[in-house]
Amino acid sequence: MKHDEHLHTLTGAYALDALTGEEQRAFAAHLRRCEACLGVVVVSWAHSMSGLIAPIVA
């Protein structure tokens, strides 16, 4: 399968659940092969979750 550089630009939109169904499926498949994008998504999710958890802990 040809590597699609465009998919690398979708990490933020994926983390925010802002992709269309087709984009989401393509990017999810891409994440299984691309550790760099997976890392960006995990950090984005962790950052967004920290804002939800901090008020509960404080």
N, C-alpha and C positions, 0 to 999 in steps of 0.2 A: 504494500500500500504506500502511495506517495505521501511523504510528510507534508502537511499543510501548515505553513508558517502562520497563516491567518488565525489558526486556533490558539496560538500563544497570546493573541491580543484579547481573548475572551475570558481570561481568568477572573477578572473583577466582576464581570457581568454574571459569570457562573456562580461565584461566591454569593452574589446578591440575589440569585434566582431570577435573573432578568433576561434569560435567553428564551428564544422561541423553542418549541418542542424539537424541531429538527436540529437546531444549534445545540441544544442541551444534550441530545443523544450523541451527536458527533463529538462534542467536547468530553462527555463522560467516557467515550471510547478512547479518546486521546489521553485522558488522565491515566488510563491503565498502562500507557507506554511512556509517559513523559514525567519523570520525577521532578523536573524543574517546575512545571505547571502545578503538579500536585502539591509541592511545597508552598507555592504562592497561595493556593486555595486554602490549605490547612492554616497558614498564618492569618489569612483574611478571616476565616471562620473563628479562629481563636481570639483575634482582636475584637471582632464583633460580639462574641460571647462575654468577653471580659467586662464590657459595659453593662451587661445584664446581671452578671454575678456580683460585681463590686458593691452595688447598693444593698444586696441581700446580706453580704458578709459584714459590711460596715455597721 
